[in-house]
Amino acid sequence: MGRKYHIKKGDTVYIISGESRGQQGRVLDLQSREGKAIVEGANMVARHTKPSAKHTQGGIIRKEAPINVSNLMLVDPSTGKPTRVGRRLNENNKLVRYSKKTGEEIK
């Protein structure tokens, strides 16, 4: 079992450091055990592959590499800007994420 993070699969995130700094993208996969996430269109690497059933041609394939979760900030859905994330109980006593910038609940 991995840790709980401020981002989830499907969230839009802003990359705050690294080669892909300044880019935004959707989280395709969260590897909670390693503390990394794969962000759509960011941190692209070239993978040299042999011909196989999946890639009959083989050759160089560009794909996303994992980025450390600490280098990602959640983009606030209401403002479209990066924000820090907090957790609090809502009126149904359910733990929800909220934007520290606007105070709004993040769905």
Backbone torsions as a table, in degrees:
resi	resn	phi	psi	omega
1	MET	NA	134.3	-178.7
2	GLY	-93.6	-174.8	179.7
3	ARG	-83.5	169.5	172.6
4	LYS	-94.3	137.1	-177.8
5	TYR	-123.2	167.7	-179.6
6	HIS	-77.3	-8.5	177.7
7	ILE	-120.3	158.1	177.9
8	LYS	-131.9	166.6	175.4
9	LYS	-61.2	132.8	-179.9
10	GLY	96.2	-13.6	178.3
11	ASP	-70.4	152.7	171.4
12	THR	-93.7	127.9	-176.8
13	VAL	-124.7	158.8	177.2
14	TYR	-113.8	131.8	-178.3
15	ILE	-89.5	120.7	-173.9
16	ILE	-97.4	-11.9	176.6
17	SER	-156.3	162.7	-178.6
18	GLY	103.0	-175.0	-177.2
19	GLU	-64.8	-31.7	-178.3
20	SER	-93.1	19.9	-176.8
21	ARG	-56.0	135.7	178.9
22	GLY	94.4	-12.1	-179.3
23	GLN	-84.3	154.7	173.7
24	GLN	-118.2	150.3	177.8
25	GLY	-168.9	170.9	-179.8
26	ARG	-92.1	140.4	178.3
27	VAL	-75.8	116.8	-179.8
28	LEU	-86.5	-34.4	-176.9
29	ASP	-153.3	142.3	176.9
30	LEU	-118.2	118.5	178.9
31	GLN	-99.5	84.7	-170.6
32	SER	-66.5	-29.5	179.0
33	ARG	-65.6	-39.4	-179.4
34	GLU	-89.5	-15.4	-178.0
35	GLY	75.2	33.9	-177.6
36	LYS	-129.2	159.7	178.7
37	ALA	-137.5	149.9	175.0
38	ILE	-103.7	121.0	-177.0
39	VAL	-108.3	132.3	-176.7
40	GLU	-59.8	122.4	175.6
41	GLY	77.4	5.6	-178.5
42	ALA	-118.4	153.5	178.6
43	ASN	55.2	51.2	-177.3
44	MET	-74.1	136.9	176.8
45	VAL	-126.9	156.0	178.1
46	ALA	-96.1	126.9	-179.9
47	ARG	-112.8	120.7	178.1
48	HIS	-87.7	120.2	-175.3
49	THR	-122.4	148.5	173.5
50	LYS	-82.7	156.3	175.2
51	PRO	-60.0	134.9	178.8
52	SER	-145.1	-177.3	179.2
53	ALA	-64.4	-37.4	-179.0
54	LYS	-74.1	-45.0	179.2
55	HIS	-118.9	88.0	-174.2
56	THR	-64.2	-30.3	-179.1
57	GLN	-80.2	-35.1	-173.7
58	GLY	77.1	-159.0	177.4
59	GLY	97.6	-157.2	-176.0
60	ILE	-95.8	124.4	-179.5
61	ILE	-117.2	131.2	178.3
62	ARG	-94.1	130.2	179.1
63	LYS	-146.1	165.0	-179.2
64	GLU	-79.0	138.0	174.9
65	ALA	-104.5	155.4	-179.2
66	PRO	-65.5	147.9	176.9
67	ILE	-120.9	141.3	178.6
68	ASN	-63.1	137.7	-176.2
69	VAL	-61.3	-29.4	-179.4
70	SER	-66.7	-16.8	179.6
71	ASN	-94.1	10.3	-177.6
72	LEU	-120.4	141.6	173.0
73	MET	-123.8	138.5	178.4
74	LEU	-70.2	138.5	176.4
75	VAL	-90.8	124.2	-179.9
76	ASP	-64.3	121.6	-177.6
77	PRO	-61.5	-30.8	-176.6
78	SER	-78.8	-37.5	-177.4
79	THR	-102.3	-23.9	-178.1
80	GLY	80.1	12.8	179.8
81	LYS	-114.4	154.0	179.3
82	PRO	-63.9	145.2	-179.7
83	THR	-146.3	155.7	171.5
84	ARG	-78.9	159.6	-174.3
85	VAL	-121.6	136.7	174.2
86	GLY	-120.5	170.9	176.5
87	ARG	-126.3	139.2	176.1
88	ARG	-152.6	164.3	177.4
89	LEU	-83.9	134.6	176.2
90	ASN	-90.1	-172.8	-176.4
91	GLU	-63.9	-20.5	177.8
92	ASN	-92.7	13.6	-176.5
93	ASN	57.7	36.7	177.5
94	LYS	-110.6	135.6	-179.7
95	LEU	-74.1	121.6	-177.8
96	VAL	-127.3	156.5	175.4
97	ARG	-88.1	146.9	176.0
98	TYR	-140.8	155.2	179.6
99	SER	-79.6	128.0	179.2
100	LYS	-73.3	-22.2	-179.0
101	LYS	-76.0	-48.8	-174.8
102	THR	-104.3	-19.3	-177.5
103	GLY	81.9	0.0	-178.7
104	GLU	-79.1	150.4	177.5
105	GLU	-72.3	140.5	178.3
106	ILE	-100.7	123.2	-179.2
107	LYS	-79.6	NA	NA
